[in-house]
């Protein structure tokens, strides 16, 4: 999995350290929603059953393969 330096730096935070690579890949491959930002970055969301159905947001660079951010989105409404 490719990722930005920003993602590598934030991954050490306690709220982000629990996010597994498999969950990120799952969101990348099977999102329930996708939004393309004006800067070309791609937001994708999917529920993570292992976390009680909380929605994980994964932000990708415009190449669709490089992870820039990943976090549980408390404000997401399916």
ABEGO torsion letter per residue (X at the ends): XBBBAAAAAAAABAAAAABBAAAAAAAAABBABBBBBAAGBBBBBBBBAAAGGBBBBBBBBAAGABBABBBBBAABBX
